[in-house]
Amino acid sequence: MGDFLSSVLPPGLLDVLSALIPPVVVAFVFCYFIIKVLRREMAPRRMDGSLVGKGAQASSGPADENTRVTGETGATNGTANVRSAEGEESGDR
C-alpha cells in the first residue's frame, strides 16, 4: 500500500501528510469533548439543578399534556416557570 501511495503522490507529500495526521486527530478529539462538555453545562435546568429533559415521568398512568406529577414545579408544557420575588411585588404597587 505504501508503494502505491508513493507512486501516486508527489515526493515529500506523503511525509507531510503523515506528519499532519496525528495533530489533526488530537485537535478533533479535543474539540469534540470540549463541545460536549459545553453543551452539557449550557443545558436548561430547573430551580433544583436537575436537567429539564432528563428522567422519566413518575406517574404510573398515561401521561397527559395537562397532568403534572405532585410536587413538580414548572408549566404544564414542561418549561421551567421561574419568577423573581421582585416581579411578584411589582404588581402590588
VENTARA-V369468 format. One record per residue. N is the residue number from 1. RES is the residue in one small letter. PSI is psi in whole degrees, 0 to 359 (* if undefined). OMEGA is omega in radians with two decimals (NA if undefined). D_FIRST is the distance of its C-alpha to the first C-alpha in Angstrom with 1 decimal. Layout:
n: (N N)
res: (RES RES)
psi: (PSI PSI)
omega: (OMEGA OMEGA)
d_first: (D_FIRST D_FIRST)
This chain:
n: (1 2 3 4 5 6 7 8 9 10 11 12 13 14 15 16 17 18 19 20 21 22 23 24 25 26 27 28 29 30 31 32 33 34 35 36 37 38 39 40 41 42 43 44 45 46 47 48 49 50 51 52 53 54 55 56 57 58 59 60 61 62 63 64 65 66 67 68 69 70 71 72 73 74 75 76 77 78 79 80 81 82 83 84 85 86 87 88 89 90 91 92 93)
res: (m g d f l s s v l p p g l l d v l s a l i p p v v v a f v f c y f i i k v l r r e m a p r r m d g s l v g k g a q a s s g p a d e n t r v t g e t g a t n g t a n v r s a e g e e s g d r)
psi: (323 326 322 314 320 334 334 318 150 157 136 337 327 323 320 315 318 335 332 337 312 316 328 319 316 318 320 313 318 311 322 313 327 315 321 316 318 321 322 322 332 5 146 139 158 178 332 358 354 153 146 317 0 152 153 156 141 5 151 337 182 141 129 156 330 358 147 151 143 131 356 136 149 173 168 339 7 353 152 137 95 127 145 158 329 323 324 324 335 337 340 342 *)
omega: (3.12 3.11 3.14 3.14 -3.14 3.10 -3.10 -3.07 3.07 -3.13 3.11 -3.11 3.10 3.09 3.13 3.14 -3.14 3.08 -3.09 -3.07 -3.13 3.10 3.11 3.12 3.13 3.13 3.12 -3.14 3.12 -3.13 3.13 -3.10 3.07 3.12 3.12 3.13 -3.14 3.11 3.13 -3.12 -3.11 -3.13 3.14 -3.10 3.06 -3.13 3.13 3.08 3.14 3.14 -3.09 -3.05 -3.06 3.01 3.10 3.12 -3.01 3.14 -3.12 -3.13 3.10 -3.09 3.08 -3.10 -3.06 -3.14 3.10 3.08 -3.13 3.13 -3.14 3.09 3.10 3.14 -3.10 3.14 3.06 3.12 -3.13 3.14 -3.04 3.06 3.08 3.14 3.13 -3.12 3.13 -3.12 -3.07 3.11 -3.11 -3.06 NA)
d_first: (0.0 3.8 5.4 5.2 6.5 8.7 10.0 10.9 12.4 15.4 15.6 16.4 15.4 12.2 14.8 17.2 15.1 14.1 17.8 19.1 17.4 19.5 22.8 22.2 21.6 24.7 26.7 25.9 27.0 30.0 31.2 30.7 33.0 35.4 35.9 36.3 39.0 40.7 40.9 42.4 45.0 46.0 46.6 50.2 52.4 55.9 58.7 58.0 54.4 52.7 50.1 51.7 49.2 48.6 50.4 52.0 55.5 58.1 60.3 60.6 61.5 59.6 58.9 60.9 60.3 63.8 63.8 62.9 62.7 65.7 65.1 62.2 62.4 61.2 61.8 61.7 58.4 56.6 56.6 58.1 61.7 62.3 65.6 66.9 70.4 71.3 70.5 72.8 75.7 75.5 76.8 80.0 81.1)
